[in-house]
Amino acid sequence: MAATERSRPSIFWPLAAIVIPPVSLLAKITVSGAEKLPRTGAFVLAPNHYSEFDPLIVAVAVYRSGRLPRFMAKDSLFRVPVLGWILRKTGMIPVARTSSASSAKQTLTQSRDLVENGRGVIVYPEGTLTRDPEMWPMRGKSGAVRLALTGDIPLIPMAQWGTQQIMGRYQKGLSVWPPRRPVRVLIGDPVDLSDLRGRAGDPGVLSIATERLMAAITALLEELRDEKAPEKRWNPGDHGQKETGRLES
């Protein structure tokens, strides 16, 4: 049975009619663990990220699971004509580069809004495409766990694999043939943060929570890939790489 959120008429209906058919032509998406997404109420969903195309895969997977896919997006995008209107109407969450104090206030506001409106949000904890040579999840950032801890919101890991056959990392175009490349999506159990509640302002706690999240995402991806990830998580700073991304936190 569809979640009440998705069953109500909204702008997501025409958007889904536009987006899902072409995505379904490119990808045969199989979702496992859809029951792990709460049917109602707030949640923070944290997927791995290695292709510019995977947000569409994640969005379709979430929609098919009965919830509405909302992402965090740079606040500058909300000022773009038409696009900004769509982002606001669909309840996407603007993110601005701010000081630590402003960031904490912003997180508190965002968490309250999610809880009060019973909405979920998709946050890429790596902040950008992974730099790991084998496309395993790299070191995470604290945005997703701060949001979850601040509002005591379920933090749910997700992994997807196969999207690279449609659009590889840093690839400029789509590989449209053969059609319907298999893409598998696996949603995991909420990350246990019960011992860290009420401590979202502690950097050490955020580090612990982030590592738990990245370990959970990596375990899901190991299951999808049927292989073990490297023991040490890729850290761009250790390899002379500057960490840049659209949704760093």
Secondary structure, 3 states (H helix, E strand, C coil): CCCHHHHCCCCHHHHHHHHHHHHHHHEEEEEECHHHCCCCCCEEEEECCCCCCHHHHHHHHHHHCCCCCCEEEEHHHHHCCCHHHHHHHCCCEEECCCCHHHHHHHHHHHHHHHHHHCCEEECCCCCCCCCCCCCCCCCCCCHHHHHHHHHCCCEEEEEEECHHHCCCCCCCCCCCCCCCEEEEEEECCCCCCHHHCCCCCCHHHHHHHHHHHHHHHHHHHHHHHCCCCCCCCCCHHHHCCCCCCCCCC
